[in-house]
Amino acid sequence: MKIILLSAVVALVLGYAAFFVLSSEQRPAYEAFSTSSVRVGEPSHNLVGPDWSGENQVPSS
């Protein structure tokens, strides 16, 4: 019984440590895959226009 509890505690500690290591190393794709010659601003900046509300509108006929 001791080995089962010990393995559960070890698994939790390793998972917790992996969470912090991996989350500190992650960067957004627009930041990770950019070069000096690429001019990319913040994502979602001016993708659909300044007055888009987020709702799809059916054009009136």
C-alpha positions as CSV (number, residue, x, y, z in Angstrom):
1,M,0.0,0.0,0.0
2,K,2.9,2.3,0.7
3,I,4.3,2.0,-2.8
4,I,0.9,2.9,-4.4
5,L,0.6,6.0,-2.2
6,L,4.2,7.0,-2.9
7,S,3.8,6.5,-6.6
8,A,0.7,8.7,-6.6
9,V,2.5,11.4,-4.7
10,V,5.5,11.2,-7.1
11,A,3.1,11.4,-10.1
12,L,1.4,14.5,-8.7
13,V,4.8,16.2,-8.0
14,L,6.1,15.4,-11.4
15,G,2.9,16.7,-13.1
16,Y,3.0,19.9,-11.0
17,A,6.7,20.5,-11.9
18,A,6.1,19.8,-15.6
19,F,3.2,22.2,-15.6
20,F,5.4,25.1,-14.4
21,V,8.3,24.2,-16.6
22,L,6.2,23.9,-19.8
23,S,4.1,26.9,-19.1
24,S,7.1,29.1,-18.5
25,E,8.6,28.0,-21.9
26,Q,5.5,28.5,-24.0
27,R,5.2,31.5,-26.3
28,P,2.4,32.4,-28.7
29,A,2.9,31.3,-32.3
30,Y,3.0,34.9,-33.6
31,E,5.9,35.5,-31.2
32,A,7.8,32.2,-31.6
33,F,7.8,32.1,-35.4
34,S,8.5,35.6,-36.3
35,T,11.7,36.9,-37.9
36,S,13.2,40.4,-38.1
37,S,11.8,41.0,-41.5
38,V,8.2,40.1,-40.7
39,R,5.9,43.0,-39.7
40,V,3.2,41.3,-37.6
41,G,1.3,43.2,-35.0
42,E,-0.9,41.8,-32.2
43,P,-3.1,39.0,-33.4
44,S,-6.7,40.0,-34.1
45,H,-5.7,43.5,-34.9
46,N,-7.6,44.7,-37.9
47,L,-8.5,41.3,-39.2
48,V,-12.2,42.0,-40.0
49,G,-12.4,45.8,-39.8
50,P,-12.8,48.4,-37.1
51,D,-16.6,48.2,-36.7
52,W,-17.1,44.4,-36.5
53,S,-19.1,43.3,-33.5
54,G,-18.4,39.6,-33.6
55,E,-21.8,38.7,-34.8
56,N,-22.5,37.4,-38.3
57,Q,-25.0,39.6,-40.0
58,V,-27.2,38.4,-42.9
59,P,-27.1,41.0,-45.7
60,S,-30.5,42.5,-46.4
61,S,-31.8,42.0,-50.0
